[in-house]
Amino acid sequence: MGDVTGTISVGKRADRIGFTMLGSLADRILNFGSLADIDSVWVAGRARKRNGKMIGVDWARLKSQVAEAQARIGSSATSITFT
């Protein structure tokens, strides 16, 4: 593996240690998991993510909602003072 990992340079891949054996499975996923580790998600018997892609998400609406929330929070944040 020394030819493809271990240092930062052109043509090499990042090291991937994986999940530690410490803690519960939920703890390990929460602390060490990434989006690349999740292929499919089922909620109450319905697929919400398959083959790495979210199902039934209106991305344009979600983006608009995030922008609205950021604007609302941003305007309130200007009133915060730190002493």
Rosetta constraint file for C-alpha pairs under 8 A:
AtomPair CA 1 CA 5 HARMONIC 5.88 0.50
AtomPair CA 1 CA 6 HARMONIC 7.99 0.50
AtomPair CA 2 CA 6 HARMONIC 6.16 0.50
AtomPair CA 3 CA 12 HARMONIC 7.52 0.50
AtomPair CA 4 CA 11 HARMONIC 7.35 0.50
AtomPair CA 4 CA 12 HARMONIC 4.62 0.50
AtomPair CA 4 CA 13 HARMONIC 5.89 0.50
AtomPair CA 5 CA 12 HARMONIC 5.59 0.50
AtomPair CA 5 CA 13 HARMONIC 5.46 0.50
AtomPair CA 5 CA 14 HARMONIC 6.04 0.50
AtomPair CA 5 CA 15 HARMONIC 5.76 0.50
AtomPair CA 6 CA 14 HARMONIC 7.48 0.50
AtomPair CA 6 CA 15 HARMONIC 6.51 0.50
AtomPair CA 7 CA 12 HARMONIC 7.51 0.50
AtomPair CA 8 CA 12 HARMONIC 6.90 0.50
AtomPair CA 8 CA 14 HARMONIC 7.75 0.50
AtomPair CA 18 CA 32 HARMONIC 7.42 0.50
AtomPair CA 19 CA 28 HARMONIC 6.17 0.50
AtomPair CA 19 CA 29 HARMONIC 7.43 0.50
AtomPair CA 19 CA 32 HARMONIC 6.03 0.50
AtomPair CA 19 CA 33 HARMONIC 7.35 0.50
AtomPair CA 20 CA 28 HARMONIC 6.65 0.50
AtomPair CA 20 CA 32 HARMONIC 7.79 0.50
AtomPair CA 21 CA 28 HARMONIC 7.71 0.50
AtomPair CA 22 CA 28 HARMONIC 7.31 0.50
AtomPair CA 23 CA 27 HARMONIC 5.84 0.50
AtomPair CA 23 CA 28 HARMONIC 6.32 0.50
AtomPair CA 24 CA 28 HARMONIC 6.24 0.50
AtomPair CA 25 CA 29 HARMONIC 6.17 0.50
AtomPair CA 26 CA 30 HARMONIC 6.09 0.50
AtomPair CA 27 CA 31 HARMONIC 6.07 0.50
AtomPair CA 28 CA 32 HARMONIC 5.58 0.50
AtomPair CA 28 CA 33 HARMONIC 7.05 0.50
AtomPair CA 29 CA 33 HARMONIC 4.58 0.50
AtomPair CA 33 CA 37 HARMONIC 6.21 0.50
AtomPair CA 34 CA 38 HARMONIC 7.23 0.50
AtomPair CA 36 CA 52 HARMONIC 7.69 0.50
AtomPair CA 38 CA 52 HARMONIC 6.66 0.50
AtomPair CA 39 CA 49 HARMONIC 7.05 0.50
AtomPair CA 39 CA 50 HARMONIC 6.06 0.50
AtomPair CA 39 CA 51 HARMONIC 5.20 0.50
AtomPair CA 39 CA 52 HARMONIC 4.46 0.50
AtomPair CA 39 CA 53 HARMONIC 7.75 0.50
AtomPair CA 40 CA 47 HARMONIC 7.34 0.50
AtomPair CA 40 CA 48 HARMONIC 7.35 0.50
AtomPair CA 40 CA 49 HARMONIC 4.75 0.50
AtomPair CA 40 CA 50 HARMONIC 4.45 0.50
AtomPair CA 40 CA 51 HARMONIC 6.12 0.50
AtomPair CA 40 CA 52 HARMONIC 6.29 0.50
AtomPair CA 41 CA 47 HARMONIC 5.95 0.50
AtomPair CA 41 CA 48 HARMONIC 5.40 0.50
AtomPair CA 41 CA 49 HARMONIC 4.84 0.50
AtomPair CA 41 CA 50 HARMONIC 6.79 0.50
AtomPair CA 42 CA 46 HARMONIC 5.23 0.50
AtomPair CA 42 CA 47 HARMONIC 4.37 0.50
AtomPair CA 42 CA 48 HARMONIC 5.54 0.50
AtomPair CA 42 CA 49 HARMONIC 7.05 0.50
AtomPair CA 43 CA 47 HARMONIC 6.48 0.50
AtomPair CA 43 CA 48 HARMONIC 6.68 0.50
AtomPair CA 47 CA 55 HARMONIC 7.30 0.50
AtomPair CA 48 CA 54 HARMONIC 5.94 0.50
AtomPair CA 48 CA 55 HARMONIC 5.09 0.50
AtomPair CA 48 CA 56 HARMONIC 7.28 0.50
AtomPair CA 49 CA 53 HARMONIC 5.34 0.50
AtomPair CA 49 CA 54 HARMONIC 4.26 0.50
AtomPair CA 49 CA 55 HARMONIC 5.37 0.50
AtomPair CA 50 CA 54 HARMONIC 6.62 0.50
AtomPair CA 50 CA 55 HARMONIC 7.18 0.50
AtomPair CA 57 CA 62 HARMONIC 7.89 0.50
AtomPair CA 58 CA 62 HARMONIC 6.19 0.50
AtomPair CA 59 CA 63 HARMONIC 5.97 0.50
AtomPair CA 60 CA 64 HARMONIC 6.25 0.50
AtomPair CA 61 CA 65 HARMONIC 6.19 0.50
AtomPair CA 62 CA 66 HARMONIC 6.18 0.50
AtomPair CA 63 CA 67 HARMONIC 6.22 0.50
AtomPair CA 64 CA 68 HARMONIC 6.20 0.50
AtomPair CA 65 CA 69 HARMONIC 6.17 0.50
AtomPair CA 66 CA 70 HARMONIC 6.09 0.50
AtomPair CA 67 CA 71 HARMONIC 6.18 0.50
AtomPair CA 68 CA 72 HARMONIC 6.19 0.50
AtomPair CA 69 CA 73 HARMONIC 6.00 0.50
AtomPair CA 70 CA 74 HARMONIC 5.66 0.50
AtomPair CA 71 CA 75 HARMONIC 6.16 0.50
AtomPair CA 72 CA 76 HARMONIC 6.55 0.50
AtomPair CA 73 CA 77 HARMONIC 6.02 0.50
AtomPair CA 74 CA 78 HARMONIC 6.76 0.50
AtomPair CA 75 CA 79 HARMONIC 7.81 0.50
AtomPair CA 76 CA 80 HARMONIC 7.56 0.50
